[in-house]
Amino acid sequence: MTVWRRASTLALAVLAVLVALASFVASPAMAEKTALCKADESICAAENLVTSVHETSVGKAKLLTSFGTVECNVLFASTKVGGAGAPQVIEGNFTYSSCALGANSCTATEENGPAEIDVLKEGHEKAKVTVEGLVHLKCSGFIDCSYTGAGLVGTFKGPLLATHENGEVTISEQSLTKEAGGFLCPKTAKLDITTTPLEATFLVAGLHYCVENVISPVIGFYNDANCTERATQRVKPYELVVAGPNFSVKEVLCVHKSALVGYWFASTVGICEGFNVNGGLLYEKGKITKVK
């Protein structure tokens, strides 16, 4: 599927790859939203939800052309990470450095940013990334070319499957088409790039739920029933969590707190089990106030 709605650069193609690693969408058959989580847990605790994405290329990104191979180091930083979605959307910018064509220095720039990408989950810790974008390349005054990528496809593998510890996204020999430039610019080029996030990023299938803590009223990170005003400490009445699609507003959901502040020992399909009057356990009940 086409990811971009705006023009971008080679960076954009790369961005789709990078972001893919960080954002994933449940398959249409499941019709579920997907969240990114810093921890490998069935229900992502509010403090573990990924709110920013930073990625770097593994080695150098390569643009393969008939006049040679241009290589660059690539960094990506998000400006916005959307809530759980199908697909999930991430916006951000690429930065290129140390670009070269053999002994000749080059520059690659991302235009009309920020970049925006959609990612489609295909299975456990695996996703398909599709991107469309524009890249502007200059090398030592004799190469000045722009290339468009339509339907560039990348593969994401999460930390549990990837070769790299934090996960990886790979685009291999995907075709770009000449958009502008002189006779020295080949009609086509190909993109090779592998990226990895700076911290481990896991896929958590489900919906975002905003819940009001039932037994302990001030052990959440959010001050409002829509979970939009996040605090830095767990001293608020609301919590933002991820769970399956079978819950609705006003229902009670068992929430993993990732801290020993709850009164329940375990959770089965969103139901709290094993109450302890003394507290100090991982789970707590929350009444759903918003499905996001």
C-alpha positions in Angstrom: 0.0 0.0 0.0 1.2 3.5 -0.6 2.5 5.2 2.5 3.3 8.7 1.6 0.9 11.6 1.0 3.7 14.1 0.6 7.0 14.4 -1.3 10.1 13.2 0.4 13.6 12.1 -0.3 15.7 9.0 -0.3 15.5 9.7 3.4 11.8 9.2 3.1 12.3 5.8 1.6 14.7 5.1 4.4 12.3 6.7 6.9 9.6 4.2 6.0 12.1 1.5 6.7 13.3 3.0 9.9 9.9 3.7 11.2 8.7 0.4 10.1 10.9 -1.0 12.8 9.2 1.1 15.3 5.6 1.0 14.2 3.4 -1.9 13.3 -0.1 -2.5 12.3 -2.3 -5.5 12.8 -3.4 -7.4 9.7 -6.7 -6.6 8.1 -8.1 -10.0 9.1 -7.5 -9.2 12.7 -8.9 -5.6 12.4 -6.8 -4.7 15.4 -4.7 -1.7 16.1 -1.1 -2.2 17.1 1.1 -0.4 19.6 4.9 -0.1 20.0 6.3 -1.1 23.4 9.7 -0.7 25.0 9.2 -4.0 26.9 8.1 -7.6 25.8 4.8 -7.7 27.7 1.3 -8.8 26.7 -0.2 -5.6 27.8 2.1 -2.6 27.4 2.3 -0.4 30.6 1.8 3.3 30.1 5.4 4.1 30.9 6.6 1.6 28.3 4.5 2.9 25.3 6.8 4.2 22.6 6.3 7.9 22.2 9.4 8.7 20.0 11.4 6.8 17.5 15.1 7.2 16.9 16.9 4.9 14.4 20.2 4.6 12.7 21.4 2.8 9.6 23.4 -0.4 10.0 26.5 0.4 8.1 25.6 2.7 5.2 22.5 3.1 3.1 23.3 2.5 -0.6 21.8 4.0 -3.7 22.8 1.7 -6.6 23.1 3.4 -10.0 24.8 2.7 -13.4 27.3 5.5 -12.5 28.3 3.9 -9.2 27.0 3.4 -5.7 26.3 6.3 -3.4 26.7 5.5 0.3 25.4 7.5 3.3 25.1 7.2 7.1 21.4 7.8 8.0 19.7 8.9 11.2 16.0 9.2 11.8 14.2 11.1 14.6 10.4 11.1 14.9 8.4 14.3 15.4 5.1 12.5 16.0 4.2 8.9 16.9 0.5 8.3 16.4 -1.7 6.3 18.8 -2.4 2.6 18.1 -3.8 2.4 14.6 -4.4 0.3 11.5 -2.0 1.3 10.1 0.1 3.1 12.7 1.5 6.4 11.4 4.8 8.0 12.4 6.2 11.3 11.2 9.8 12.4 11.4 12.9 13.5 9.6 16.0 11.9 8.2 19.6 13.2 8.5 22.3 12.1 6.1 26.0 12.3 6.6 29.3 11.1 5.2 27.8 10.6 1.7 30.1 9.6 -1.1 30.3 8.2 -4.6 33.7 6.5 -4.6 36.2 9.3 -3.9 33.6 12.0 -4.6 31.6 13.6 -1.8 27.8 13.7 -2.1 24.8 15.1 -0.3 21.3 13.5 0.0 18.4 15.6 1.3 14.9 15.0 2.4 12.5 17.5 1.0 8.9 18.6 1.9 9.2 16.8 5.3 8.3 15.6 7.8 8.2 12.1 6.4 5.1 10.0 7.1 5.0 6.2 7.0 2.4 3.4 7.5 3.5 -0.1 8.6 1.5 -3.3 8.1 2.0 -6.3 10.4 2.2 -9.7 8.8 2.9 -12.0 11.7 4.7 -12.4 15.0 7.5 -9.8 15.2 7.3 -9.3 11.4 5.9 -6.4 9.3 5.8 -5.2 5.8 6.7 -1.6 5.1 5.7 0.2 1.9 6.9 3.7 1.0 6.7 6.2 -1.7 9.0 9.2 -1.8 11.4 11.5 -3.6 15.2 11.8 -3.1 17.5 14.6 -4.3 21.2 13.6 -4.8 24.2 15.8 -5.6 27.8 14.6 -6.0 30.8 17.0 -6.5 28.9 19.3 -8.9 28.6 16.7 -11.7 25.7 14.6 -10.4 22.4 16.4 -9.6 19.5 13.9 -9.7 16.1 13.4 -8.2 14.5 9.9 -7.8 11.0 8.8 -7.0 10.2 5.6 -5.2 6.7 4.1 -5.7 5.8 1.1 -3.7 9.2 0.5 -2.1 8.8 -2.5 0.2 10.8 -3.3 3.3 10.7 -6.1 5.9 10.7 -5.5 9.7 11.9 -8.0 12.2 11.4 -7.3 15.9 14.0 -8.0 18.7 12.8 -11.6 19.1 13.5 -12.5 15.4 16.1 -9.9 14.2 19.9 -10.3 13.9 20.3 -7.0 15.6 19.5 -6.7 19.3 16.9 -3.9 19.0 15.3 -5.2 15.8 15.8 -4.2 12.2 14.1 -3.1 9.0 15.6 -4.0 5.6 14.9 -2.6 2.1 16.8 -4.6 -0.6 17.3 -3.4 -4.2 14.0 -1.6 -4.4 13.7 0.4 -7.6 13.6 4.2 -7.8 12.7 6.1 -11.0 14.3 9.3 -12.3 12.2 12.4 -11.5 14.6 15.1 -12.6 18.3 15.6 -13.7 20.5 15.7 -16.7 21.8 13.0 -19.0 24.3 11.8 -16.4 21.4 10.7 -14.2 20.3 7.1 -15.0 16.6 6.4 -15.6 16.5 4.0 -12.6 18.4 3.4 -9.4 18.0 0.9 -6.5 17.9 1.4 -2.8 19.6 -0.9 -0.2 19.3 -0.1 3.5 19.0 -1.7 6.9 18.1 0.3 10.0 17.8 -0.5 13.7 16.2 1.6 16.6 18.4 2.9 19.4 16.3 1.0 21.9 14.4 -2.3 21.6 10.9 -1.9 20.2 8.3 -4.7 20.5 5.0 -5.1 18.7 1.9 -5.3 21.0 -1.4 -6.1 19.2 -4.5 -4.5 20.6 -6.2 -1.2 21.3 -5.3 1.7 23.4 -7.6 2.0 26.5 -7.7 4.9 28.9 -8.8 3.5 32.3 -9.6 5.0 35.7 -7.9 3.2 38.5 -10.6 1.4 40.6 -9.0 0.5 44.0 -6.0 2.7 44.1 -7.1 6.1 42.6 -3.7 7.7 42.2 -1.3 5.2 40.6 -1.6 6.3 37.0 0.3 8.7 34.7 -2.7 10.6 33.2 -4.8 13.4 34.7 -7.8 13.2 32.4 -10.3 10.6 31.2 -9.0 10.8 27.6 -5.4 10.1 28.7 -4.0 13.2 27.0 -2.3 14.9 29.9 0.6 12.7 30.9 2.5 13.3 34.2 6.1 12.3 34.9 5.2 10.4 38.0 2.6 7.8 38.8 0.4 10.1 40.9 -2.7 10.5 38.7 -6.0 8.7 38.5 -5.9 7.5 34.9 -3.7 5.0 32.9 -3.1 4.4 29.2 -2.8 0.7 28.4 -3.0 -1.8 25.5 -5.3 -4.8 25.4 -7.4 -6.9 23.0 -10.3 -5.5 21.0 -13.1 -7.0 23.1 -13.5 -4.3 25.7 -15.6 -1.1 25.7 -16.2 2.1 27.7 -17.4 1.5 31.3 -16.1 -2.0 31.4 -13.4 -3.0 33.9 -10.0 -4.1 32.5 -7.1 -5.7 34.5 -4.1 -3.5 34.0 -0.4 -4.5 34.1 1.3 -1.7 36.2 5.0 -2.7 35.7 5.4 -1.6 39.3 4.4 -3.3 42.5 1.4 -0.9 43.2 -1.6 -3.2 42.4 -3.8 -5.5 44.5 -4.0 -8.4 42.0 -1.5 -11.2 41.3 -2.3 -12.1 37.6 -4.4 -11.3 34.6 -6.2 -13.7 32.2 -7.7 -12.1 29.1 -8.0 -8.8 30.9 -9.6 -10.2 34.1 -7.7 -9.7 37.4 -7.0 -12.8 39.5 -5.5 -13.4 43.0 -6.5 -10.4 45.1 -4.2 -9.5 48.0 -5.5 -7.0 50.6 -1.9 -5.9 51.3 -1.3 -4.8 47.8 2.2 -4.7 46.4 1.3 -6.7 43.2 1.7 -6.1 39.5 -2.0 -5.8 38.5 -4.8 -3.4 39.2 -8.4 -2.9 38.0 -9.3 0.0 35.8 -12.6 1.2 34.5 -12.4 2.1 30.8 -13.1 5.7 30.0 -11.8 6.0 26.4 -11.0 3.6 23.6 -8.3 5.3 21.4 
